[in-house]
Amino acid sequence: MTVITDSHCHLDFPDFDEERDAVVERAVAAGVHRMVTICTRLRNEPAVRKIAETYAPVFYAAGVHPMSVASEPMTSVDELVKLSQHPKFVGIGETGLDYHYTAESAAVQKQSLVTHIHAAQETGLPLIIHARDADADMADILSAEHRNKEFGCVMHCFSSSAELAKATLDLGFYLSMSGITAFPKSSDLRDIFAMAPIDRILVETDSPYLAPPPHRGKRNEPAYSMFTAQKGAEVFGLDIDAFAIQLEQNFDRLFSKAVLS
C-alpha cells in the first residue's frame, strides 16, 4: 500500500471534536500512516499532546502562531526546549510572519520568530514556518539566523514567491505542498515546486483548512493529503508510488524524531 505522511494538520481544532477517532482511522485507511498535529497557542499544548499520546500514528509540534503572538504570552527558548522533551514532540512551531492579517504586530512577530529559531537550533528539531506577505523579512531573518547556527526548517503550506522559495531552498530548507497546490488556478505555484529539488518536498493538509479537489470548499482532513500527493506526483512526472517513497524519505530526514521503528 502507498503510504505518506501528513506533515501539518490541526487535529485539536473543534472541527474534529465529534469524530476524531474516525478522522484518524480514515487517514490510515487512505495510506496516511503518520500525521503531525500542530499546536498554535501554547496554552493548548496539553490538549494537543494528549491527542498525540492517544493515537499511535499522530506526532505533534508546538509554538505560537504569528497571528496570535500579540494576544498570547511571549514564549521562551527554555519553555519550548522543555516541551520538546516529550517523545512525540517532533518540531518547533508553527511560527513565522503574517503581514496579510496582522501586520500591526510585525515587531512582536519577529521577536517570537527568533525565539522559535533559537529553540530549533538548541533542540535540533525542525522549525515549522508560516509565511504570508512577509517574504523579504522572512528571508532576511532565516538567512541571518542560519548563518549564526544551522537548523532544519519546512516552509509549511508554501504559497509565497519564487524568490522566497529559492532563498529558503538555498539554506537547505523544505517546501510543503498543501491543497492549494492542487487548485486548478495554482499553475504558478506548481511551477515553483517543479523547480525545487524533489528531495526537499513534503505534503500536508493544514486541515481543517484548504481541502484539495475533489473536496475543495469542505472541511479538510488528513486522509485528503493523498490527493495533494497525487498532484505532486504529476508536477514531478512520477507515479504516485515513486513520489510517495520520496516524500517519506524527505519527511524522515527532516523529522527524524518521528521515524517509525
Backbone torsions as a table, in degrees:
resi	resn	phi	psi	omega
1	MET	NA	135.2	175.3
2	THR	-66.0	128.4	179.3
3	VAL	-126.9	143.4	176.0
4	ILE	-139.1	176.4	178.5
5	THR	-121.4	131.4	170.2
6	ASP	-83.5	104.7	-171.1
7	SER	-79.6	-3.2	-177.1
8	HIS	-162.3	109.9	174.6
9	CYS	-145.7	173.7	-176.9
10	HIS	-130.2	73.9	-175.1
11	LEU	-71.3	-12.5	178.3
12	ASP	-82.7	-10.8	-176.7
13	PHE	-66.2	148.2	-175.8
14	PRO	-60.9	-18.4	177.1
15	ASP	-55.7	-24.4	-176.1
16	PHE	-106.9	2.5	-172.3
17	ASP	-60.0	-33.9	-173.9
18	GLU	-83.0	-15.4	-175.5
19	GLU	-151.1	41.6	-177.2
20	ARG	-61.7	-40.7	177.9
21	ASP	-57.0	-47.1	-177.3
22	ALA	-66.8	-36.3	179.4
23	VAL	-62.4	-45.9	178.5
24	VAL	-64.9	-41.7	179.3
25	GLU	-62.8	-41.5	179.1
26	ARG	-65.6	-37.0	178.2
27	ALA	-61.0	-50.1	-178.7
28	VAL	-62.2	-40.6	178.5
29	ALA	-63.2	-30.2	179.8
30	ALA	-82.8	-5.8	-178.7
31	GLY	100.9	6.6	177.4
32	VAL	-92.9	91.9	-168.0
33	HIS	-89.2	-7.7	173.8
34	ARG	-140.7	148.4	176.5
35	MET	-138.4	140.8	172.4
36	VAL	-111.4	111.8	178.9
37	THR	-93.4	136.9	-167.4
38	ILE	-109.7	127.2	173.5
39	CYS	-89.7	126.9	-176.0
40	THR	-107.1	-9.1	174.6
41	ARG	-137.5	125.4	-170.7
42	LEU	-66.2	-21.4	175.6
43	ARG	-67.0	-16.6	177.0
44	ASN	-94.3	1.2	-175.7
45	GLU	-58.1	-40.7	179.2
46	PRO	-59.2	-38.1	179.5
47	ALA	-69.6	-39.6	178.6
48	VAL	-67.4	-41.5	177.7
49	ARG	-59.9	-40.7	-179.4
50	LYS	-62.6	-37.9	177.9
51	ILE	-62.2	-45.0	179.1
52	ALA	-63.8	-35.5	179.0
53	GLU	-72.5	-27.9	-176.6
54	THR	-78.3	-36.5	-172.7
55	TYR	-114.7	120.0	-178.1
56	ALA	-56.4	-37.8	-178.2
57	PRO	-76.9	-4.6	-171.2
58	VAL	-104.6	128.6	170.8
59	PHE	-112.8	174.6	-179.3
60	TYR	-146.9	161.5	173.9
61	ALA	-134.8	162.3	-178.8
62	ALA	-148.0	146.2	177.2
63	GLY	-174.3	-169.7	178.4
64	VAL	-115.3	116.7	-178.9
65	HIS	-60.8	139.6	-177.3
66	PRO	-59.0	-29.6	178.8
67	MET	-74.1	-10.1	-177.8
68	SER	-108.8	-8.1	-169.7
69	VAL	-63.4	-30.2	-178.2
70	ALA	-70.7	-21.4	-177.5
71	SER	-110.8	2.2	-179.7
72	GLU	-115.9	154.5	174.5
73	PRO	-61.5	141.1	177.9
74	MET	-68.4	125.8	179.2
75	THR	-77.8	173.6	178.5
76	SER	-128.7	161.4	175.7
77	VAL	-58.9	-43.2	-178.2
78	ASP	-60.3	-41.3	-179.6
79	GLU	-63.4	-44.6	-179.9
80	LEU	-67.3	-39.8	178.6
81	VAL	-63.4	-40.2	178.8
82	LYS	-62.9	-45.0	178.8
83	LEU	-61.4	-34.3	-174.8
84	SER	-67.6	-10.6	-179.1
85	GLN	-71.9	-16.9	179.4
86	HIS	-64.2	138.0	-174.9
87	PRO	-63.2	-21.2	-179.5
88	LYS	-104.3	7.2	175.8
89	PHE	-86.2	115.8	-168.5
90	VAL	-122.3	-1.1	-178.3
91	GLY	-159.9	160.7	-179.7
92	ILE	-106.9	116.5	178.7
93	GLY	130.0	177.0	31.2
94	GLU	-96.2	147.8	178.3
95	THR	-132.6	-176.5	177.2
96	GLY	141.5	-151.7	-178.7
97	LEU	-136.3	133.0	175.5
98	ASP	-133.2	102.2	178.6
99	TYR	-97.7	1.0	179.7
100	HIS	-74.3	-48.4	-178.4
101	TYR	-104.0	-27.5	-169.1
102	THR	-132.8	43.6	-179.5
103	ALA	-61.2	-26.4	-177.0
104	GLU	-65.7	-19.6	179.2
105	SER	-103.9	25.3	-175.6
106	ALA	-55.3	-41.7	-175.5
107	ALA	-63.7	-45.5	-179.3
108	VAL	-73.4	-29.9	174.6
109	GLN	-61.6	-43.5	179.7
110	LYS	-63.2	-42.1	179.2
111	GLN	-60.9	-45.7	179.9
112	SER	-63.8	-42.4	179.9
113	LEU	-58.3	-46.4	-179.3
114	VAL	-63.1	-38.4	177.0
115	THR	-60.1	-45.7	179.2
116	HIS	-64.5	-39.0	177.5
117	ILE	-60.2	-44.8	-179.3
118	HIS	-63.4	-35.1	176.4
119	ALA	-66.7	-39.4	176.9
120	ALA	-64.6	-40.9	178.9
121	GLN	-63.8	-39.5	-176.9
122	GLU	-74.0	-37.9	-174.8
123	THR	-88.7	-22.7	-172.9
124	GLY	79.3	4.9	178.1
125	LEU	-86.8	152.0	-177.9
126	PRO	-71.5	146.5	175.0
127	LEU	-85.7	140.2	179.9
128	ILE	-114.6	114.2	-169.0
129	ILE	-108.7	132.5	169.0
130	HIS	-105.7	123.6	-179.7
131	ALA	-133.3	125.5	176.8
132	ARG	-146.1	120.2	177.8
133	ASP	54.9	37.2	-179.0
134	ALA	-144.5	35.7	-169.3
135	ASP	-60.2	-46.0	-175.0
136	ALA	-64.4	-49.6	179.6
137	ASP	-63.2	-39.7	-179.7
138	MET	-61.6	-48.3	-180.0
139	ALA	-61.9	-41.4	-178.5
140	ASP	-63.3	-47.3	-176.3
141	ILE	-68.2	-46.5	-179.1
142	LEU	-62.1	-42.2	-179.0
143	SER	-66.1	-45.0	-178.8
144	ALA	-62.9	-45.3	-179.1
145	GLU	-68.7	-34.9	179.4
146	HIS	-67.3	-32.5	175.8
147	ARG	-65.3	-34.3	179.5
148	ASN	-70.0	-43.9	178.6
149	LYS	-162.5	127.9	-175.1
150	GLU	-66.6	152.8	175.3
151	PHE	-155.1	157.0	175.3
152	GLY	-87.3	156.5	-174.6
153	CYS	-161.9	144.9	169.7
154	VAL	-121.5	133.0	173.0
155	MET	-86.7	96.9	-172.4
156	HIS	-70.7	144.6	177.3
157	CYS	48.4	50.2	-170.9
158	PHE	-64.6	125.3	176.5
159	SER	-149.6	26.8	-178.6
160	SER	-93.5	-161.3	-172.5
161	SER	-79.6	161.8	173.9
162	ALA	-62.1	-31.8	179.8
163	GLU	-65.1	-43.5	177.9
164	LEU	-68.5	-37.5	176.4
165	ALA	-57.2	-48.7	-179.2
166	LYS	-63.6	-42.7	-178.4
167	ALA	-60.7	-41.7	-177.9
168	THR	-78.7	-37.0	175.8
169	LEU	-63.2	-36.0	178.2
170	ASP	-63.8	-23.2	176.6
171	LEU	-85.9	-2.5	-178.1
172	GLY	89.5	12.4	-177.5
173	PHE	-81.0	174.1	-177.3
174	TYR	-114.3	151.2	174.1
175	LEU	-112.2	135.0	-178.9
176	SER	-109.6	128.8	177.4
177	MET	-83.8	126.4	172.1
178	SER	-107.2	-174.9	178.1
179	GLY	-59.5	-22.8	177.8
180	ILE	-56.8	-36.1	-178.5
181	THR	-59.5	-28.5	-176.8
182	ALA	-91.9	-4.1	179.2
183	PHE	-66.6	141.7	-177.5
184	PRO	-55.6	-35.0	-176.0
185	LYS	-89.5	10.9	-176.7
186	SER	-96.8	33.6	-177.3
187	SER	-62.9	-36.8	178.8
188	ASP	-63.1	-40.2	178.6
189	LEU	-66.9	-41.5	177.4
190	ARG	-61.5	-35.1	177.6
191	ASP	-64.2	-37.4	177.3
192	ILE	-63.4	-46.6	178.8
193	PHE	-61.9	-39.2	-177.5
194	ALA	-62.0	-26.5	179.8
195	MET	-86.2	-8.4	-178.5
196	ALA	-83.1	152.6	173.7
197	PRO	-61.5	134.0	-175.5
198	ILE	-66.6	-19.6	179.1
199	ASP	-86.4	13.0	178.3
200	ARG	-125.9	28.9	-176.4
201	ILE	-116.7	136.1	170.9
202	LEU	-124.2	168.2	171.8
203	VAL	-125.8	156.7	-178.4
204	GLU	-157.3	168.7	170.9
205	THR	-103.3	-35.1	-164.6
206	ASP	57.0	26.2	-178.7
207	SER	-61.7	143.8	19.6
208	PRO	-87.9	11.5	-176.3
209	TYR	-96.4	164.9	162.9
210	LEU	59.6	46.3	178.5
211	ALA	-63.3	134.9	178.0
212	PRO	-78.3	161.7	170.0
213	PRO	-57.4	141.9	10.8
214	PRO	-92.5	16.3	-177.0
215	HIS	-109.0	12.4	-176.5
216	ARG	-55.4	136.9	-179.2
217	GLY	91.0	-8.7	178.4
218	LYS	-107.2	172.8	176.4
219	ARG	-63.1	130.6	177.5
220	ASN	-83.3	157.7	175.4
221	GLU	-153.3	159.2	-172.3
222	PRO	-53.2	-33.3	179.9
223	ALA	-56.0	-29.9	-174.2
224	TYR	-76.5	-7.5	176.3
225	SER	-61.8	-21.4	177.5
226	MET	-65.3	-33.3	177.2
227	PHE	-65.8	-39.5	176.8
228	THR	-66.5	-39.9	177.7
229	ALA	-62.5	-38.0	178.5
230	GLN	-63.4	-41.0	176.6
231	LYS	-66.7	-39.0	177.3
232	GLY	-61.6	-39.3	177.0
233	ALA	-59.6	-40.1	177.6
234	GLU	-63.4	-41.7	-179.4
235	VAL	-57.9	-39.3	-176.8
236	PHE	-97.3	5.5	176.4
237	GLY	67.1	35.0	-179.2
238	LEU	-118.8	161.4	168.2
239	ASP	-80.6	163.0	-172.3
240	ILE	-63.2	-34.8	-178.8
241	ASP	-64.5	-45.2	-179.7
242	ALA	-66.0	-40.9	179.8
243	PHE	-66.9	-39.8	179.3
244	ALA	-61.9	-40.8	177.7
245	ILE	-60.7	-43.0	178.8
246	GLN	-64.3	-43.2	178.8
247	LEU	-59.1	-42.2	-179.9
248	GLU	-65.3	-41.0	176.6
249	GLN	-62.1	-41.2	179.9
250	ASN	-63.8	-47.7	-179.0
251	PHE	-61.5	-45.3	-178.2
252	ASP	-62.3	-34.1	-180.0
253	ARG	-68.3	-43.1	-177.7
254	LEU	-82.1	-47.2	-178.8
255	PHE	-100.4	61.9	-171.8
256	SER	-63.7	-23.0	179.4
257	LYS	-71.4	-18.4	-178.2
258	ALA	-98.4	9.9	179.2
259	VAL	-65.9	129.0	-178.7
260	LEU	-78.8	135.6	179.5
261	SER	-79.1	NA	NA
